[in-house]
Amino acid sequence: MIEFFTDEKDVEIELTRHYMIEVGLEYGLTHPYTIEISKKLDELLNNFSWIK
């Protein structure tokens, strides 16, 4: 699937989401690094939702 992103925040959110999935598959969903990335993604999404 090809997705197009309209601004820098969209790209940052998608890259972080994909990275979190990769890390989660490799290390597990409860690994501290996966959780750290998940928190970063939550923050990005919360900030993005507030802006729009």
C-alpha positions in Angstrom: 0.0 0.0 0.0 1.3 3.4 -0.9 0.5 6.2 1.5 1.1 9.9 1.0 1.7 12.2 3.9 0.9 15.9 3.8 3.3 17.3 6.4 6.3 16.6 8.5 4.3 15.5 11.5 2.5 12.8 9.5 5.8 11.4 8.4 7.3 11.5 11.9 4.2 9.7 13.3 4.3 7.0 10.7 8.0 6.4 11.0 7.7 6.1 14.8 4.8 3.7 14.4 6.6 1.5 12.0 9.7 1.5 14.1 7.7 0.6 17.2 6.2 -2.4 15.4 9.6 -3.6 14.3 11.1 -3.3 17.8 8.0 -4.9 19.3 8.3 -7.9 17.0 12.0 -8.3 17.7 12.1 -7.7 21.4 8.5 -8.2 22.5 5.7 -5.8 23.3 6.7 -5.5 27.0 10.3 -4.7 26.4 11.3 -1.3 28.0 12.6 0.0 24.6 9.3 -0.9 22.9 7.4 0.9 25.7 9.7 3.9 25.4 8.9 4.2 21.7 5.2 3.7 22.4 5.2 6.6 24.8 7.0 8.8 22.2 4.3 7.8 19.6 1.5 8.6 22.2 3.1 12.1 22.7 3.3 12.7 19.0 -0.3 11.7 18.5 -1.5 13.8 21.4 0.3 16.8 20.1 -0.8 16.2 16.5 -4.5 15.8 17.6 -4.3 19.0 19.6 -2.9 21.0 16.7 -5.6 19.8 14.2 
